[in-house]
Amino acid sequence: MAECLSWSEDMEHFSRGNKDQWQWTLMIMQPEYVTEDLVAKAVEQVRQKRDSDTVGELRFEGFHEGLSAQIMYVGPYADEGPTIARLHRFIEENGYHLRGKHHEIYRGDPRRAAPRN
């Protein structure tokens, strides 16, 4: 299972589905025995084995989200815009405001699913 934080300078891009305007951070939860030192060693091993532009972007850090609203979406990623817009309306209609980054939890493997199923 993977998680992703997404954001944009203009949060309306989420509702309109303009994903080319999004920035993102992919997150993978680690078991307790994985430490910052262990990750640093793994990164160094990858650097020694192959030239990688992205391994230097890897970081090990904790994440605490705080109060949040949730919605379940099932369907192709390309069609999630209206569901995100509904979630944003719910937040505003209940007296809250958007803060922080958009957080998604992926329960399936996008590499094994058809784009429109």
C-alpha positions in Angstrom: 0.0 0.0 0.0 1.3 3.4 -0.9 0.3 6.9 0.0 0.7 10.2 -1.8 0.6 13.9 -0.8 -0.4 16.2 -3.6 -0.6 19.9 -3.8 -0.6 22.8 -6.2 -0.2 26.6 -6.0 -3.9 26.8 -7.0 -6.0 24.2 -5.2 -8.7 24.5 -7.8 -6.6 22.2 -10.0 -7.7 19.3 -7.8 -11.4 19.9 -8.6 -10.7 20.5 -12.3 -8.5 17.5 -12.6 -5.5 19.5 -13.9 -3.0 17.0 -12.7 -0.2 18.4 -14.8 -0.2 21.3 -12.3 0.2 19.0 -9.2 3.3 18.5 -7.2 3.5 15.3 -5.1 5.4 13.2 -2.6 5.0 9.4 -2.6 5.1 7.8 0.8 5.6 4.2 1.9 5.0 3.3 5.5 8.0 1.5 7.0 8.2 -1.1 9.8 9.7 0.1 13.1 13.0 -1.7 12.5 13.7 0.6 9.5 15.8 3.5 10.7 17.1 6.7 9.1 20.6 5.1 9.2 19.4 2.0 7.4 17.7 4.1 4.7 20.9 6.1 4.3 22.9 2.9 3.8 20.4 1.6 1.2 20.6 4.9 -0.7 24.4 4.7 -0.8 24.2 1.1 -2.1 21.9 2.2 -4.9 24.2 5.1 -5.8 27.2 2.7 -6.0 25.3 0.2 -8.2 23.8 2.6 -10.7 23.5 6.2 -11.8 20.1 7.4 -10.5 18.7 10.9 -10.7 16.0 10.3 -8.2 17.6 8.4 -5.3 18.9 11.6 -3.9 15.3 12.8 -3.5 14.5 9.9 -1.1 14.0 11.0 2.5 13.1 9.2 5.7 10.7 11.2 8.0 7.6 10.9 10.1 4.2 12.3 9.2 1.4 13.5 11.4 -1.7 14.8 9.6 -4.0 16.0 12.4 -7.7 16.7 11.8 -8.9 15.7 8.3 -11.9 14.7 6.2 -12.0 11.5 4.3 -13.9 10.1 1.3 -13.6 6.7 -0.4 -13.1 6.8 -4.2 -13.2 3.7 -6.4 -12.5 4.1 -10.1 -9.9 5.3 -12.5 -7.5 8.0 -11.3 -8.4 10.2 -14.2 -12.0 10.5 -13.1 -11.5 11.3 -9.4 -11.9 15.1 -9.8 -15.6 15.3 -9.0 -15.1 13.2 -5.8 -12.3 15.5 -4.7 -14.6 18.5 -5.4 -17.3 16.9 -3.3 -14.9 16.4 -0.4 -13.8 20.1 -0.6 -17.4 21.3 -0.6 -18.1 19.1 2.5 -15.1 20.7 4.3 -16.2 24.2 3.5 -19.9 23.6 4.2 -19.0 22.3 7.7 -17.1 25.5 8.6 -13.6 24.1 8.0 -11.0 25.2 5.4 -8.5 23.4 3.3 -5.0 23.3 4.8 -2.0 21.3 4.1 -1.6 18.8 1.2 -4.1 16.5 -0.4 -3.5 13.0 1.0 -4.4 9.8 -0.9 -4.0 6.2 0.1 -3.8 3.7 -2.7 -5.1 0.2 -1.8 -4.4 -1.3 -5.3 -1.5 -1.4 -7.7 -2.1 1.1 -10.5 0.3 -0.9 -12.7 -2.1 -3.8 -12.6 -5.4 -2.0 -13.2 -6.9 -0.8 -16.5 -7.1 3.0 -16.6 -10.9 2.9 -17.0 -12.2 0.0 -14.8 
